[in-house]
Amino acid sequence: MNWIELVIVVVVVGYLAYRMLPAKGVKSVSSEEVQALLSKEKATIQFVDVREPGEFRTGHVPGFKNIPLTQLKSRLNEMDTERPVVLMCRSGARSQQAARTLVKQGFLDVRNASGGIMAWKGRQEK
């Protein structure tokens, strides 16, 4: 491997590692914490599932609204920057991307459900 290939590999690995890091200002919450928030603070928190509609229809957490990551920027008007937001996806990666977007757009309290729907142990709706 020559030095150009090595530089490319390092840049790609660095970029992927950066994407996996929690976004600055984003709190990671467990499945259990999400369940507690849903039961206690459902009226004050915005719960958003950023998976695609087909994924959402196969099973989602009751109380979560579907705003796919691909539509998030164009649908920001459906959300309140001053209210807390809990994001969920399949594994936590897309919701981490969504969290970065929301923080950049001025959202004050953004939380990412770690492990996503795969870690969810509660009831799901279809």
C-alpha positions in Angstrom: 0.0 0.0 0.0 1.5 3.3 -1.0 1.1 6.5 1.1 -1.8 7.9 -1.0 -3.9 4.8 -0.3 -2.9 5.0 3.4 -4.0 8.6 3.6 -7.4 7.7 1.9 -7.9 4.8 4.3 -7.1 7.0 7.3 -9.5 9.8 6.1 -12.3 7.3 5.5 -11.9 5.6 8.9 -11.7 9.0 10.6 -14.9 10.1 8.9 -16.7 6.9 9.9 -15.5 7.2 13.5 -16.7 10.9 13.6 -20.1 9.9 12.4 -20.4 7.3 15.2 -19.5 9.8 17.9 -22.3 11.4 19.8 -23.1 14.9 18.6 -22.1 17.7 20.8 -25.0 18.7 23.0 -26.9 15.5 22.4 -27.8 13.2 25.3 -27.9 9.5 24.8 -30.9 7.8 26.5 -31.5 4.1 27.1 -34.7 2.2 26.1 -35.7 2.2 29.8 -35.2 6.0 30.0 -37.3 6.4 26.8 -40.1 4.3 28.4 -40.0 6.5 31.5 -40.2 9.7 29.4 -43.1 8.4 27.4 -45.1 7.6 30.6 -44.2 10.7 32.6 -43.5 13.5 30.1 -45.3 12.6 26.9 -47.0 16.0 26.6 -43.8 18.0 26.9 -41.4 16.0 24.8 -41.4 15.5 21.0 -40.8 11.8 20.1 -39.5 11.4 16.6 -38.7 8.1 14.7 -36.4 9.0 11.8 -36.7 5.7 9.9 -38.4 5.5 6.5 -42.2 5.1 6.4 -41.9 1.4 5.4 -39.7 0.6 8.3 -42.0 2.6 10.7 -45.0 0.6 9.5 -43.3 -2.7 10.4 -43.3 -1.7 14.0 -42.8 1.5 16.0 -43.0 2.8 19.6 -46.4 4.2 20.4 -46.2 8.0 20.8 -43.4 8.5 18.2 -44.1 10.5 15.1 -42.5 9.4 11.9 -40.3 12.1 10.3 -37.8 10.3 8.1 -34.2 11.5 8.2 -34.4 12.2 4.5 -37.3 14.7 5.1 -36.1 16.1 8.4 -34.8 19.5 7.2 -37.9 20.1 5.1 -40.2 19.3 8.0 -38.5 21.2 10.8 -41.6 23.5 11.0 -43.4 20.6 12.5 -41.2 20.7 15.6 -40.6 23.2 18.4 -36.9 24.1 19.0 -37.7 24.9 22.6 -39.2 21.6 23.5 -37.1 18.5 24.2 -36.8 16.0 21.4 -36.2 12.2 21.7 -35.0 10.6 18.4 -35.1 7.0 17.4 -34.2 4.9 14.4 -33.3 1.2 13.8 -30.0 1.2 15.6 -29.2 4.7 16.7 -27.0 5.8 13.8 -29.5 7.7 11.7 -31.0 9.3 14.8 -27.5 10.4 15.7 -27.3 12.2 12.3 -30.8 13.7 12.9 -29.6 14.9 16.3 -26.6 16.7 14.7 -29.0 18.4 12.3 -31.4 19.5 15.0 -28.6 20.9 17.2 -27.3 22.9 14.2 -30.8 24.2 13.7 -31.0 25.5 17.2 -32.8 22.8 19.1 -32.0 23.1 22.8 -32.6 19.6 24.2 -31.9 16.7 21.9 -31.7 13.1 23.0 -30.8 10.0 21.0 -32.3 6.6 21.9 -29.2 4.5 22.0 -29.6 1.2 20.2 -32.8 2.4 18.5 -35.8 0.2 18.0 -33.5 -2.9 18.1 -32.9 -2.1 21.8 -36.5 -1.4 22.5 -38.1 -3.9 24.9 -41.6 -2.3 25.2 -44.7 -2.5 23.2 -44.7 -1.7 19.4 -47.6 -0.7 17.1 -47.9 -1.6 13.5 
